[in-house]
Amino acid sequence: MAAQTTAVPAQRNALDRYFKVTEAGSNIGTEVRGGLTNFLVMSYILVVNAVILSSAGVPFGAVVAATALMAALFTGGMALWANYPYTGAAGLGINAVVAFGLVKGAGLSWQAAMGVVTLEGAAVCVAMALGLRRALMDAVPYQIKLGIGAGIGAFIFAIGAFNGGFAIGTGNPSDPVALGNFNTGTIIVTIAGLIITAALYARGVKGTLLLGIVGATLVGVLVNAATGGAEYKALPGVAVMPANLLDTPDFSTIGQGLNFSVFAKLGVITAVLTIFSLMLSDFFDTVGTVTSVAAEGGWLGKDGKIPRANRVFWVDSLGALFGGIFGTSSNTTYIESGAGVAEGARTGLASLVTAILFLLAIFLAPIAGIVPPQATSAALMLVGWFMFKPLLDLNKTGDIDFATGFAILLTVFVMPLTYSITNGIGAGFLAYTFLKLVSGKGKEVSLPMWFASLAFLIYFADPFIRKFLA
């Protein structure tokens, strides 16, 4: 969706001038609506991050407060410095690695596990300072970038489908995925959200995603009340009107991520491999997310470059570092940013709105936690379609050779199948470089792509390397 070109009026308010809203083809109302939409789509992280990390011994209330604060700082940086509607918070995936892999699996204290996140964030910052992130971003062929965006779209759609209960994992290798259980109260919330969202979008109503989330949340509250709170008993505060609107924040996790005892506990080589794996995941998740949202927003150039990309990557890199220090796990740019962009947001003003709402959520956490996961399912599925659309124009970019086409195919399918942006990008990169090499076209692969492919080779071989070293 290309940005509109609009005549710039002589008299504009300060917000319009600072964020260049009119130049981006947007308006203040649209940006505010996009920022509110992003907050509602992301607000689940306040509860979910706390549920995951508290299982590893991190104080629940402290995680909620620190998660909200870090999300506000991260997203505020995107707003005021990068001037894009990107948002970010604690990343799902790495927080699970912290809780279940490093603490329960490797036996680290949660403080030491956060220290690992701090170190991988520092490594990402070093890579950023050396220009590696921008160099890689510019080196990826435009067609592959379209594939990454489409893969993330498919991934977001899958997240929406699984969160909403439309699909479930069976645990059976011969039939791993099945249709969800339609005999539950939560599926009513999902279906209601999908009906509301799809109907409004089909009629061209502005604020479709926001209205769909609010409508589904109201249905969720009613369903939860009808079951005496049984539907959401595992998620405190979700789909129930809170007894207290205000909460006193607990910031006791801040500073706990400066614990680097991982080297003494796991050994230097194992610790380095662990940090490298987390860094690679953080690194490429962001590259994929930034690219796909940029394509939807219209600021991804035909040369595959994004203006002010360095600012976006610096905010993300510092988010990874301070996410560890704050004890929230690594903070990263959210694929849900596409929800606000789908609502028409084009500037950092939308992110400023989201950041302010996260600041308020530090004290209003009970209210922010009302939105159930199923209430955002329809929005995520629709955003998945928006991000997938650019791939339909792939043939307009010229002839696609087998190496490029097969790499795109792997990227699109591996992401949702393995629930990992990094795995999808890695599979695509390795296929692209290998097929170019064996077809005698290795010179068409840029040096940064070769280095990235080598890094992914180590990434995928990590289990074998660890077994060898054990």
VENHU-V118358 format. One record per backbone hydrogen bond with DSSP energy under -1.0 kcal/mol. NH is the residue of the N-H (numbers start at 1). CO is the residue of the C=O. E is the energy in kcal/mol with one decimal. If there is no record, write none. Layout:
((NH | CO | E) (NH | CO | E))
This chain:
((17 | 13 | -2.1) (18 | 14 | -2.8) (19 | 15 | -2.4) (21 | 16 | -1.3) (24 | 20 | -1.3) (25 | 22 | -1.9) (26 | 21 | -2.1) (31 | 27 | -2.2) (32 | 28 | -2.5) (33 | 29 | -2.3) (34 | 30 | -2.5) (35 | 31 | -2.4) (36 | 32 | -2.4) (37 | 33 | -2.3) (38 | 34 | -2.4) (39 | 35 | -1.9) (40 | 36 | -2.3) (41 | 37 | -2.5) (42 | 38 | -2.0) (43 | 39 | -2.1) (45 | 42 | -2.6) (46 | 43 | -1.5) (48 | 44 | -2.8) (49 | 45 | -2.2) (51 | 47 | -2.6) (52 | 48 | -2.5) (53 | 49 | -2.7) (54 | 50 | -2.2) (56 | 53 | -1.6) (57 | 54 | -1.6) (58 | 53 | -1.8) (63 | 59 | -2.1) (64 | 60 | -2.0) (65 | 61 | -2.1) (66 | 62 | -2.6) (67 | 63 | -2.7) (68 | 64 | -2.1) (69 | 65 | -2.3) (70 | 66 | -2.8) (71 | 67 | -2.3) (72 | 68 | -2.1) (73 | 69 | -2.4) (74 | 70 | -3.0) (75 | 71 | -2.5) (76 | 72 | -2.2) (77 | 73 | -1.9) (78 | 74 | -1.8) (79 | 75 | -1.8) (80 | 76 | -3.0) (81 | 77 | -2.1) (82 | 77 | -1.4) (83 | 78 | -1.1) (84 | 78 | -1.5) (89 | 332 | -1.5) (91 | 330 | -3.0) (95 | 91 | -1.5) (97 | 93 | -2.0) (98 | 94 | -2.6) (99 | 95 | -2.3) (100 | 96 | -3.0) (101 | 97 | -1.2) (102 | 97 | -2.8) (103 | 98 | -1.8) (104 | 99 | -1.8) (106 | 101 | -1.7) (108 | 102 | -2.6) (113 | 109 | -2.3) (114 | 110 | -2.1) (115 | 111 | -1.5) (116 | 112 | -1.5) (117 | 113 | -1.5) (118 | 114 | -2.4) (119 | 115 | -2.2) (120 | 116 | -2.4) (121 | 117 | -2.3) (122 | 118 | -2.2) (123 | 119 | -2.1) (124 | 120 | -2.1) (125 | 121 | -2.1) (126 | 122 | -2.1) (127 | 123 | -2.3) (128 | 124 | -2.2) (129 | 125 | -2.6) (130 | 126 | -1.9) (131 | 128 | -1.4) (132 | 127 | -2.3) (135 | 131 | -2.1) (136 | 132 | -2.3) (137 | 133 | -2.4) (138 | 134 | -2.4) (139 | 135 | -1.4) (140 | 136 | -1.5) (145 | 141 | -2.0) (146 | 142 | -2.0) (147 | 143 | -1.9) (148 | 144 | -2.4) (149 | 145 | -2.4) (150 | 146 | -2.4) (151 | 147 | -2.7) (152 | 148 | -2.4) (153 | 149 | -2.0) (154 | 150 | -2.5) (155 | 151 | -2.4) (156 | 152 | -3.0) (157 | 153 | -2.3) (158 | 154 | -2.2) (159 | 155 | -2.5) (160 | 156 | -2.6) (161 | 157 | -2.5) (162 | 158 | -2.7) (163 | 159 | -3.1) (164 | 160 | -2.0) (166 | 161 | -1.8) (167 | 161 | -1.4) (168 | 178 | -2.4) (170 | 176 | -2.6) (175 | 172 | -1.5) (178 | 168 | -2.3) (180 | 166 | -2.8) (190 | 186 | -1.8) (191 | 187 | -2.7) (192 | 188 | -2.4) (193 | 189 | -2.4) (194 | 190 | -2.4) (195 | 191 | -2.7) (196 | 192 | -2.6) (197 | 193 | -2.7) (198 | 194 | -2.7) (199 | 195 | -2.2) (200 | 196 | -2.3) (201 | 197 | -2.4) (202 | 198 | -2.5) (203 | 199 | -1.3) (204 | 201 | -1.4) (205 | 200 | -2.5) (211 | 207 | -2.9) (212 | 208 | -2.5) (213 | 209 | -2.2) (214 | 210 | -2.4) (215 | 211 | -2.7) (216 | 212 | -2.4) (217 | 213 | -2.2) (218 | 214 | -2.1) (219 | 215 | -1.9) (220 | 216 | -2.5) (221 | 217 | -2.4) (222 | 218 | -2.0) (223 | 219 | -2.8) (224 | 220 | -2.6) (225 | 221 | -2.2) (226 | 222 | -2.3) (227 | 223 | -1.2) (228 | 225 | -1.4) (229 | 224 | -3.4) (230 | 227 | -1.1) (235 | 232 | -1.3) (238 | 235 | -1.9) (239 | 370 | -2.9) (247 | 363 | -2.3) (254 | 251 | -1.3) (255 | 325 | -2.5) (256 | 253 | -2.1) (257 | 325 | -1.4) (258 | 255 | -1.1) (265 | 261 | -2.1) (266 | 262 | -3.0) (267 | 263 | -1.4) (271 | 267 | -2.2) (272 | 268 | -2.6) (273 | 269 | -2.4) (274 | 270 | -2.2) (275 | 271 | -2.5) (276 | 272 | -2.7) (277 | 273 | -2.3) (278 | 274 | -2.0) (279 | 275 | -2.5) (280 | 276 | -2.6) (281 | 277 | -2.0) (282 | 278 | -2.5) (283 | 279 | -3.1) (284 | 280 | -2.3) (285 | 281 | -2.1) (286 | 282 | -1.7) (287 | 283 | -1.5) (288 | 284 | -2.3) (289 | 285 | -2.4) (290 | 286 | -3.1) (291 | 287 | -1.9) (292 | 288 | -2.3) (293 | 289 | -2.4) (294 | 290 | -1.9) (295 | 291 | -2.2) (296 | 292 | -1.8) (297 | 293 | -2.5) (298 | 294 | -1.5) (299 | 294 | -1.6) (301 | 305 | -2.7) (304 | 301 | -2.2) (309 | 306 | -1.5) (312 | 308 | -1.5) (313 | 309 | -2.5) (314 | 310 | -2.2) (315 | 311 | -2.2) (316 | 312 | -2.1) (317 | 313 | -2.6) (318 | 314 | -2.6) (319 | 315 | -1.9) (320 | 316 | -1.8) (321 | 317 | -1.8) (322 | 318 | -2.9) (323 | 319 | -1.8) (324 | 320 | -1.2) (325 | 321 | -1.7) (326 | 322 | -2.7) (328 | 323 | -2.5) (329 | 323 | -1.1) (331 | 319 | -1.1) (332 | 89 | -2.6) (334 | 87 | -3.1) (337 | 334 | -1.8) (338 | 335 | -1.7) (339 | 336 | -2.2) (341 | 337 | -1.7) (342 | 338 | -2.4) (343 | 339 | -1.0) (344 | 341 | -1.6) (345 | 340 | -2.3) (350 | 347 | -1.0) (352 | 348 | -2.3) (353 | 349 | -1.9) (354 | 350 | -2.0) (355 | 351 | -2.8) (356 | 352 | -2.4) (357 | 353 | -2.1) (358 | 354 | -2.0) (359 | 355 | -2.1) (360 | 356 | -2.3) (361 | 357 | -1.8) (363 | 360 | -1.2) (364 | 360 | -2.3) (367 | 364 | -1.0) (368 | 364 | -2.2) (369 | 365 | -2.0) (370 | 367 | -1.7) (375 | 372 | -1.3) (376 | 373 | -1.3) (380 | 376 | -2.3) (381 | 377 | -2.4) (382 | 378 | -2.2) (383 | 379 | -2.5) (384 | 380 | -2.2) (385 | 381 | -1.3) (386 | 382 | -2.0) (387 | 383 | -2.3) (388 | 384 | -1.5) (389 | 385 | -1.8) (391 | 388 | -1.6) (392 | 389 | -2.2) (393 | 390 | -1.6) (394 | 391 | -1.9) (396 | 393 | -1.3) (397 | 394 | -1.9) (398 | 395 | -1.3) (405 | 401 | -2.8) (406 | 402 | -3.1) (407 | 403 | -1.6) (408 | 404 | -2.2) (409 | 405 | -2.2) (410 | 406 | -2.5) (411 | 407 | -2.3) (412 | 408 | -2.7) (413 | 409 | -2.0) (414 | 410 | -3.0) (415 | 411 | -1.3) (417 | 413 | -1.8) (418 | 414 | -2.3) (420 | 415 | -1.7) (424 | 420 | -1.5) (425 | 421 | -2.5) (426 | 422 | -2.8) (427 | 423 | -2.6) (428 | 424 | -2.2) (429 | 425 | -2.8) (430 | 426 | -2.6) (431 | 427 | -2.1) (432 | 428 | -2.4) (433 | 429 | -2.6) (434 | 430 | -2.3) (435 | 431 | -2.6) (436 | 432 | -2.0) (437 | 433 | -2.0) (438 | 434 | -2.6) (439 | 435 | -1.3) (440 | 437 | -1.5) (441 | 436 | -3.0) (444 | 441 | -2.0) (445 | 442 | -1.5) (450 | 446 | -1.7) (451 | 447 | -2.3) (452 | 448 | -2.4) (453 | 449 | -2.3) (454 | 450 | -2.1) (455 | 451 | -2.3) (456 | 452 | -2.3) (457 | 453 | -2.0) (458 | 454 | -1.9) (459 | 455 | -2.3) (460 | 456 | -2.9) (461 | 457 | -1.6) (465 | 461 | -2.4) (466 | 462 | -2.6) (467 | 463 | -2.0) (468 | 464 | -2.2) (469 | 465 | -2.1) (470 | 466 | -1.5))
